[in-house]
């Protein structure tokens, strides 16, 4: 059934109906507002099922519906676009076998404008996605280029209601990302949702988008993937997914946080063993999220990703490693090259039969991009109250060789991490370090600390007071600190370097160590630099373009 550009249809509805074995869609809401879609059941349908077409549609209520077995095509497998490396191409979007490009990444609920109500719906067994919020900048299709379209901003509008919904047995349960372009195609990132008080004015107040009481279980990939700012998730119940929750940034810094998960439950493996069918599953005794050649995929509850995320009053249950696969409650997006912040935090965390943290060793078959994994190699989590590590204020940092210090850190080999006290922040070296390039770096930079060596690939997490030897054939370097407390510092030995344009010259290495502001000392072989954060609010050069991460302290050195 299709409501086609009907405008305001207050009082109209489709209720208590069964729709099955269709070759295109279930209920289409196109250019139509204030429709009620309630208590309907769909089964074995092709293409986006409950389909909001152009992004102009508002005020509709989609309540208590059940969608079962939504397929990309009647007989052919999906050729989707998602973060799995083999599907990051858009080839499937050009297929002649789908009505619109996104149908090859099919969803049971396709949502193109946030100003609607989605309550108590269930998406079960979609080939790809359960609920897909795909917000474009302006409406597409029949409303592209119109005056009303130009004045409607789906990706900047306020969320109506998304509560009490359930997604199970899909590839991805809830997707809030990958909005369509005017031609219907989409990429693996953006547009997204940043809700403004005035959608036409990005200088207006950013509003919180609240997602409540979502249940996601037995999704083969992730229960939730989001993108945007000021997204608040409460009362989540996520179980038996490969990944529970991952969230990406949209416009870093415009809101107090990118995402916040509160008062929620994550379960790695529940008592629901599913229906084991593959030899790997039968041997294991339960269904697996990714059985086809990936039975050893490391299941994890919460993945931090780019920029500022908060986790509070969350319980993690049954994330224990075994002979088949690793597991952990808190982790990072595997094995991301894109965006990291030491401001990501957790507090009020409870673990029941769960390893608190897991940073699996890099394996490209599970990577989310083809880059050098610079962000993953510098992963950090701030444990505000000690509920993760037992030490209030401690940081969990990945064991990359230089982030951890024997005096300030306790190694956690089973986590592939260290627990460190003291201030942790970001150390950046300027230069051409494109995170998504995979080849060797021209004129590499090697960092050495306490006999351990680490090739710098674009990002590094480090604790205040660290002393690093920097080896490179480059003629100049720009060294920066960010996300650190006032008074924090690093000391660098730079063999072969001779001068700096800034800083206070010191007469000895001992005097340099005692310096309280950025200073340098030159001996016969090396330039020594102490880089000090004297103003935590200083906005120096941009050291990371995405998110406009600015240096608190910076110095240029040359040969």
N, C-alpha and C positions, 0 to 999 in steps of 0.2 A: 504494500500500500504506500502511496506516494502523495504527500502534500506538496503541491508545486506552486511556489510563489503566491501563497494565499494571504500573506500579511498577518494581521491579528486574527486568530481563530479562537479566541476565548470561548470556552464552552464545548469545543470539539474534542474528541478523544478517540483512541483505540484502546479497548480494555478487554481483558479476559479472553484473548484470542490465541489461536495456535497457528503458527506459520512454519511450514516445513517443506523440505525438498525443493526449494526455489533455486533458480539459476542466477538470480541477481537481486541481492538485498532482502531486507525483511520489512523495516519501516523507514521510509525516507522523509526527513523534515527539511524542506528546501524553501528558503525565503519565507518561512512561516514562524510566527511567534505565538507563545502561550498555548501550545498544544499539550494535552495530557496523554502520555503513553504509559499504561499501567497494567501490571499483572498479566503480561503476555508471555508466551513460551515459543521459542523458535528452535528448530532442529534441522541439521544437515542442510545448511544454506551456503551460498557462494557469494563472495565479495563482502565488504563491510555490511554488517547486518542492521543494527540500529544506527542509521546513517544521517548525520547532520551535514548538509552538503557544502555550503559555500562559506560559512563563518559569519553570516549576517544574522543568523537565527538566535533569538533571545527569549527568555522567559518561559521556555518549555520545561515540562516536568516529565522526567523519565524515571518511573518509580516501580520497584518490585517486579522487574522483568527478568526472565531467565533465558539466556542464549546458549545453546548447546551445539557444538561441532560446526564452527564457522570455517569455511574452506576458501582457499585462494582460487581453486578451479575444480570443476567436477571430477576430473580424472588425473590431472597433472599435479606434481608436487609444487610447492611454493618456490619461488626464486626471490627471496626477500632481500631487503636492505637493512642491515643491523650491524652491531659492533663485532660480531664474529668475523675474523679476518677474511674468510672466504666469501663473505656476503657484504663486504664494505663497498663493493661496486654497485652501480645503479643499473646494471644490465637488465635485471628483472622488471624494472619500471617501464622498459621499452617493449615489453612482450606484447604480442598481438593477441594473447590469450586472456588478457584482463581488460576490464572496462576503463579503469583509471589506473595510473601508475602505482598508487599505494595499495591496490587490491592484491598485489603479489606479496604484501606484508600485511595480510588481512587482519582486521579487528572485529570483535563482536559489537563493541560500542565505539563508534568513530565520532569524536566530539571536536568541533571546530570553533566554538565560541564558549568562553568560560561562564558567561552570564546565563546559566541554565541550572536546573536542579537534577542531579543524578543521585538517587537514594535507594538503597536496599536492592540493588540489581546484582545478578550473578552472571559472570562470563565463564563458561565451562568448556574446555576442550577446543579452543580456537587453534587453528594451525599455527598462528603467530601471536597475536596480541589480544588480551582481554578487553581492556579499556585503553583507548588511545586518544589523548588530548593533543591534537595537532593544530596548533594555533599559528596562523599566518599574520603578517603585519596588517593587511587589509583583507576583506572578503575577496574571494576569487569567483570564477565561473560567471554567472549571469550578472554579478554585482561588481565585477572588476571594472574600474574606471568610472563608476557612477558616483554621483554626489554623496549618496548615502554610504556607499562603500568607502569613499575617501574619509568620511567622518566616523567610521567604525574601525576600532583597533582591537581585534581579538587578543593579540599577544600582550596588550597593555591593560586589558579590562579587568574588572573585579570578578573574582570567582563567586558564582551563585551559591551552590551547595554541592559537595561531593562527600557523602557520608553513608556508612553502612553497606558499602559495596564489597563484593567478593569476586576474586578471580582465581580459578584453579585449573590445572591441567592444560595450561597454555605454554607457549614458548616464553613470552613476557606477560606478566600479569597486568601491570599498569604502566603505561608509557606516557610521559609528559615531555615530549620533545619532538623534533623532526616535523615541524609544520610545513605545509606544502607551499610551493612557489605558485605564481599565477598559472603556470602550465600544468600544475598537478604533481610535478616531481618534487623530490625532497632529498636532503642529505642526511648524514648520520648525526648531525648536530644542528639544532635551531631551526626556525625561531622557537620561542619559548614563552614563559609567562612571568612578566614583571608587572604587577597590578599597580596602576597609578590612580590617585584620586581624580586627576584629570587625564584620561588616556592620551589626549592630544598634546600634553605638556609633560615632558620627562623631568622637568624640575619640580613638579608637584610631589606631594607625599607618596611614598611607596606603601601600599597597603599589604597586610598579611593575607596570604592565601592559605586557608585552613582546610586540610584534608583529614577527616575524622573517621575512625572506626572501620578501617579497611582491613579485609582479610585476604591473604594471598597464600595459597599452598599448592605444592606439587607443580610449580611452574618450572619448565626445564632450564630456563636461564635465570631471569630475575623476577622477583615479586614486584619491585618498584624501581623504575628509572625516572628521575625527574631532572628538569632544567629550569632555572629561573632564580629569583631572589625572594627572600622573606616567605619561604614555604614552610608552613608548620604542619607536622604530621603528629596526630595524637591517637592513642588507643589502637595502634597497629597490632595485628596478629598474623605473623608470617611463619610458615613452617614448610619443611621439606622442599625448599627451593635450592637451586645451585647457589644463588646469591639472594640475600634478603632485600637489601636496599643500597642504591647508589644514586648520587645526586650531583649534577654538574652546575656550574655557575652560568649566569647570563651576562650580568653587568656588575662585576665585583665592586663592592664598596658603596653601592647605592642604598643598601639596607644594612641593618645591624647583623644579619646573617644571611647566608644563602639558603640553608635548610636547617630545620630543627626537628628532631624526633624525640617525643616525650611520652612517658607512661605507656610503654609498648612491650610486646613479647615477641621474641625471635626464637624459633625452635629449629635446630639443625635436622634432627630425625625424630619424628613423632612415632606413636604406636601404629599409625596408619602405614602399613608396609606396601600399600598399593597393589599392583598386579605385575609381579616380575615376569618378564617374557624372554628377554635375551639371555644367552648363557651366562653373561656377567651378572645379571640381576638374579637369576636363579641361584647361582653360586653364592651370591651375597645375601640372599634371603629377603630382598625388598626391591622395589623399583628404584631406579637412580635418576637424578635430574638429567644427566647427559650420558646415557649408556652407550651410545654408538661410537665406540673408540675413545670415549672420554670418561670411562667409569672411575678413573683415578682423579677426576677434577676435584680440586680442594674446595669443599663447601665452606662458605663464610656467611656470617649474618649481616654485618654492616660494613660497607666499603666507603671509606672517605675518598673524596676526589677533590677537584680543584676548588680552592679557596675556602671560605669559612663555613664550617658545619659543626653543629652541636648535638650531642646525644645525652639525654638526661632521664633518669629513672626508668631504665630499660633492663629487662631480664633476658638473659641468653641461656638457653637450655640445650643440652645434647649437641655440642660442637666439639667432639673429641676425635682426635686422629685415630686411625686404625690401620691395619695392614694394607687396605685398599687405597686409602686416600687421606690427605691431610684435612684438617678442619680448624676453624677458629671463629671466635665471636666478632672481633674487630679486625679490620684489614684495610687495604687500599685497593683501588681499581687496578687489576692486573693488566699489564705492567706499564702503567701509563707514563707517557713522556710529557704530559700536559698539565701544568698547574699543581701547586702544592703550597700549603700554608702551615706554619707551626702554630697558628691560632686555632686550629681544629681541636675541639676538646670533648671530654666525656666526664660525667659525674653521676653519682647515684646508680652505678652499674652493679648488677647482680649476676653471678655466674652459677649455674647448676649443671654439673657434669659438662663443663665447657672450658676449653682452653681460651684464655682471655684474648690473645692476640696471635695472628698468623700472617707472616709475610713470606709466602712461598717463594722458593728460588725461581729465578726467571726461566720460563719455558715459552718460546715464541708461539707455540700452538695455542696457548691460552691468552695471548696478548691482545690488548684492545687497540693497538696501533702498531705501525711498522717502525717506530722511532727507536731512540737509544734508551728509553725508559728512565730518563733523567729524574722525573718527578718521583717515580716509584723508588728509585735508589736513594732518595732523600726524604722518604716518608717519616712523618712524626705525628704523635698524638699527645696532647696535653691532658694529663690526668689531674683534674682540678682538686678532687677530694681524696684521692688515694684508693678509690673503689676498684680501679683496674690493677694497680701495681702494689698497693699497700703503702705508698708514699705520697701524701698530699703534695700537689704541685709538681710531681715528677713528669718527665717526658718519656714516652716510648719512641725510640728511633730505630730505624732499620739498621742492621749490622752491615754497614758498607765499608768498614775499615777505618774511616776517619771521623765519623760522627761521634763515636763513643770514646770515652776516656776512662782508663782503668781506675782512676781515683774517684771520679764523679759518677761512674756508671756500674751497673751490675749486668753482666751478660746473661741473656736468656736464649740459649741455643735452640730450644724447641720452638721459640717464637721467631727465630732468625732476627732477633732484635736485642736492644739493650734498654735498660731502665736507667735514666740519667737525672740527676738533680742539678739545680742551677739553671741559669737562663739559656735557652736555645733559640736560635734564629736562623736567618738565611744568609749565606755567603754567595756572592755572585761575581763572576769575572766577565767583563764585557768582551764581545767578539761575536763571530758568526757561529752560533750554537743552535741551529734550527733543531727543535726537539723532535721533528718528525723525519729527519734524515737518518738513514741507517748505516751509511758507509763510514769508513774511518775519517777522523777529523784531521784536517790539514794543520800542521804545527800543533800537535796535541799538548795539553797542559796536564802535568802529573803533580798531584798533591801528596805530600808525604808527612806522616805524623807517627811518631813513636815507632818508626821502622815499617809502618804499613803504608802501602802506596794505593792511590785511587786516581783513575783518570777522570778529570772534570769534563762533564758532557753538557753542562748548561745550568745545573742547579745543585746546591749542596746545603745540607743542614749541619750546623755546627754549634757547639757550646761556647759560651763566653770563656775566655782564658786559654783557648786552644792556641798552640804554636804550630804553624804549618811551613813546610819547605815547598816552594813553588818552582818546578822545573819546566822550562819551555824554551824553544828557539825563537819565540816571538820577540819583536823589538820593543813593544809597548804592551802594558796591561792596565786595565781599569778594575780596581778592586772595590767592592761595595758590601756593606752590611745592611740588613733590613730585618724587621720584625724582632728587634731586640730591645731590652730594657736600657734605660739611661745608665751610662757607666760601663756597659758591656764592651768587650774588646777582643780582638784577635791580633796575634803577632805573626808576621810573615818573614821568612828568610828567602831572598830572591837572588840566587847565584847569577852573576853576570850582569845584573842591573846596577845602574849607577846614580840615577837621579829621580827626583820627583818635584813637581811644580808647587806642591802645597805641603803643609805639615811643618812641624817645628823640629829643627835639627838638634840632635842630642850628641853629646861627646863620647858616650860609651853605651855598650849594650845594657849595662846595669841601669844607666840613667833612662834609657828607652823603656825598660821594663817598668820603671817607676812612673812613667809619664801618665798624666791624667787626660790628655787630649791627643789627637792624631799627631804622630811624630815619626822621625826616621833617624837611622844611624847607618853610616857607611864604613865598612871595613875593607880590607884588601881584596876580598873575594865576592862579597855580597852586599846588597842593599837590604837593610832590615827596616820593616815598617810596623808600627803599632797603630792599628785603625780602631778608633774609639768612638762610640756613640755618645756624644755630649748632649744631644737633644733628641729624645725619642720621637718627637713630633716633627722633626725636620723632614722636608720633602725635597730630596735631592734628585739626581737623574733617575729616569725610569729605567729600571733594571730588568723588568719583565713586562713586555708589551701587553700581553693578555692579562687584564686586571690592573694594569698600570701600577705595578708594585714599585714603589720609589725607595731610593737609597736613603737611609738615615745618616750614613757616613760613607765617604767615597774618596779615593785617592788614585791618581794616575802615576804610573812609574814607567821608566824607559831605560834603555841601555846607554 
